[in-house]
């Protein structure tokens, strides 16, 4: 079974909208409470298989996992959640913080999955929200896998100015803003930023209401680690631009309260490692989860 099923769709010349629609076509939509509305989940794969929940990054949606879902659904029951205030999900209840986002996530996980059955995999800000959810869930999860998170209380590298859309921009200019943002933050090699990545980034930003960037410099994940009762795993892009001073420094923080931590570092990959190096990332995730 291929570890990058999207490669055929991209090679066939499908448009980004057609590729996203093809991945989403066989998803079941499930809703749980969130603020004044719903937390929206997408489910793929066969019932009865090992459930894996994917939580996306900041200003994102389930689309961050577009190259992971098709590979995992061949061997697991895959759930991708849109976090509060992002994608199709309602704005979080007060307080409008990662902790406030974590409560509806915890409630949804408890409603949908029996204790000890589900593996939670979280990317970047998704790990921040998930760490708060796990303070409520304790040992409810089978495991927690982190990819590329901040909020570990480590010194931050030099701040980078993000390019921004302007109201009078043409469509091409708008997409160029998102391409440059991916180059600054998300990819190791700009040559790997294809039309699909740019289009997905633009779509994610258009849907995003909750702004996670102000919380990245906190130490909240580090402080939540003692309350996370399930085994901890981590997969990082070896050249993640956000992992300053180093990826190993991230692992050292996670090991403070989780000496059982198992790690995999994907060479030649930036922050959005599961998109930039999908074969290596999917292989590592399948191995760590025992799928």
PyMOL commands that set and color helices and strands:
alter all, ss='L'
color gray80, all
select helices_A, chain A and resi 6-11+16-24+62-72+98-112+125-137+171-186+190-192+195-207+213-215+220-227+247-255+273-276+278-289
alter helices_A, ss='H'
color red, helices_A
select strands_A, chain A and resi 28-34+37-44+51-55+77-82+119-123+143-147+231-237+262-266
alter strands_A, ss='S'
color yellow, strands_A
deselect
rebuild
show_as cartoon
